[in-house]
Structure formats: C-alpha cells, structure tokens
Amino acid sequence: MRRRVLKWATLVMVAVLVSISMYWIHLYREVRYLAIHDQSHDAEAIVVLGAAQYNGKPSKVFQARLDHAYYLYKKGYSRAIITTGSYGPDLNYSEAHVGTVDLTKKGVDPADIITEQASLTTHDSIRAAYRLLRSKGWKTVLVVSDGFHLYRVQAMFEDEGITAYTSPAPKSPIEASGSQRFWYSLREVFLFSAYRLVDL
C-alpha cells in the first residue's frame, strides 16, 4: 500500500514539474518573441520605462530607451510621452526627471511630457501610468523598454484595461549581449510567474 502511494505521489510530482517546466519554456519563447518584434502603432501616449541614472545622466540602458522614445515621438506615433521611475541611491534625481530632461534637450516640447516619478517597481510604474491615462480618458499606449521587459509590461497594462503596443529599444546594451539577454529574459519568466501567482 505504501509503495503504491509513494509511486503515485512520485508520478504526480513528476507531472507537476514537467508541466511547470513546459510553461516556463513557453513563457521564455513568448518573452523572446516580443523582444524582437516591434509593434509600433499610433497611441495616445508613449510610456518610457525608467532605468538607472548616475548623477543626473541616463545609464546606457536608459539612454537607449530614451533615444528610441524620441524617435517614435518624432515619427508621430504619439504627441505625449510619460517618463517613469523613482529615486535610487541618489536622491537628487529621479529616473523620470532625468528622462524628461533628456527628452527636452532633444527637442520634445515639455508640454508633451508627463513625469511620473513616484514608482519604485515596474508594477508601480504601470499602475501610476494607468492612473494618469485614466484621468485623461486615454486607452492606448506605446511602451518603450528593453526587449526582454516588454512581455510582462504589456500584460500588466492589458490587465488594467489598456491596449499596449510595444517597441523594444534597438540599441539596448542588454539585448546586444547574448549572456545578458538570456539571463534577463529568464528572470522575466520567473517575475511574470510570480506576478500571475499574486493575481491568483
């Protein structure tokens, strides 16, 4: 009897582990698919996800995102840009403010930029952007970030009832590195899984 119970328990455990592994493989493929497919489309706002800044200057990762957001803005995909990201170790500058300054220097009309600097995490940024969008009656966004990041971001926006098109920053230093691309994408698989578990 004990052997039979142990046998079935083992089979169930193996089935569960196989199912989880297959789900993670599927997620990884979805993450990578969106990372290399540009969905650029007219939207009511371009949302730039924040990244590190150093003494008021964007990191290379953040600069790639800002440069791409500016390109999309100049192409006319939207007349509004939302910059996101809170303060890091340097309390003099928030990521969102640094992004706004950079875009303004490039020639974006300050009146076209909304600076959202109260968000600490990706989910915080999405929620804050959603509140801004809702206050203006906007329902579509064009999201700019590193490719690996976009699958989770799109899902979060859509969970809030916002149609989110995604456009990966083409000069992302993370996406340019094979090892970083793999590990950051794998990290997104686990972060997305955790996000869905919290929903449950």
N, C-alpha and C positions, 0 to 999 in steps of 0.2 A: 504493500500500500504506500509506504513511504517512498519507495523507488518511483512509483507511478506519479506521485505528487511532485517529486523532485524533477522527474522527466518533463512533465507538463509545465512546471514553473520555468524550467530552463528554456523550453521551446517558446513560451510566451515572452521571456526576456530577450531571446534572440530575435523574435519577430518585432518586438518594440525597437530594439537597437537598429535593426535593418530599416525599419520604417523611418526612424529619425534620421539615419544616415542618408536615405534616399531623399528625404525632404530637404536636408541641408545641401545635398548636391544640386537639387532643383533650384533652391534659393541662390546658390552661388552662380549658377548659369544665368538666372534672371538678373542678378546684380551686374554681372559682366555684360549681358546683352544691353542693358540700359546705359552702361558706362561708355559704350562705343557707338550708340545710336542717338543722333541729335534730333530732338523733337521740336526744334524751334518753330514757334507758332505765335501769331498775334495774341496778346494777352493784356489784361488791364494793369498788370504790374510785373516787373522783373524783380525777383527776390534773389538777393545775393547772400548766400550763407557765409557767415564770418569764419575767420581762421586767425591764426596767431599774428600779432603785430609787435614790433620792437621799437620802443621809444617813438611811437607815432608813425612808424613806417611799416607798411604791409610786409609780411613774410613772403617768400617766393610763392608759396601755395596760395595765399590770399591775393597776391598781385595778379596771379593767373586768372583767378575768379573775377576780379575787378576789371581787368582788361577785356575779358570776354563779355561781361555785362555791358561795358561801354560799347563794344562792337555791336551787340544786339540792340542797344538803345539807338545808336546811330543808324542802324539798318531799319529802324522804325517799327520794331516788334511791339514796343510799348513806350508811352510817354511818361511812365512813372517807374522809379526804382526804389525798392525797400532794401536798405542795408541792415544787417542783423549782427548781433554779437555783443556780449557784455565786456566787463573789465577783467583782465587777467591779473598777473602779479603787479603790473604797472597800473596803478590807479589813476594815472593822469590821462590815459587814453582808453577808450573802449574800441573794440573791433569795428562796431558800426560807425562810430565817429571817424575813425581812420579811413574807413571805406568811403564815407561821404566826402571827406576832404580830398581823397584821391580822385574821385569821380568829378568833383567840382573843378579841380585843376585840369582835368582832361577836357572840360568844356560843357559838362552837363549842367543845365540850369538848376540851381539849388532848390527852386520851387518844385522841381520834378523828383526830388529825393525825400524819402521819409526815413528818418534814422531811428531804428528800434534797438536800443542798447541795454535793455533790461533782461535779456535772455542768456542763460548760462549754458544750456544744452541745446542740442538740435531740436528736441521736442519743445522746449521753451520757445525757441525761435519760431517754430511752426505755429504754436498757439498764439504767440504775440502777433505774428503776421496775419493770422486768421482774424483776430480781433480788429486789426486795422482794416483789413479787407471788408469785413462785415460792416464796419462803421461807414464805409464809403459805398456799400452796395456792390462791391466787386466780387466776381466769382471765378475769375481765371488768373493764373499766374504762369510765368515762365521762370523756372528755377535754375539758377546757376550755382554749380559747385563742382568738386572733383567727381569724375565719373563713378567711382566706387560708392559714393554717398547718395546717389540720386534715387535708387530703388526705394530705400527707406523713406526718404524725404517725400517722394511722390505719394507713397502710401499714406503717410501722415496727413498730407494736405487733403487727399481724397477722403480720408476718414472724417475730416471736418466739413466735407461737402464742397470743397474747392477743386475745380479742374486744374490739374497741374501738368504743364508740359515741361520737359527737362532738356537742358542744354549743357553738356559737360565742357568744362574749361579745357580747350585743346592743348594748352601749354602747361598743364598740371605736372609738376615735378614728381609727384607720387605716381601718376599714371605712366610716366615715362620710364620708371624703374620697375623692371619685372618683379623683383622680390617684394618691393613695397606694394605694388599693385596687387599681388597675391595676398599678402598678409592683411592689408587694409580691407580687401574685399571679403576675406574670410571673417574678419572682425565684424563686418556689416551683417554677415549671415547670423552670427550669434546675437548681435544687437537687435536685429529685426525679430528674431525668435523671441527674445526677451520682451520686446515691445508687444508682440502678439500674446504672450503669456500673461502680461499685466492686463491686457484687454479682457482676457478670459476671467 
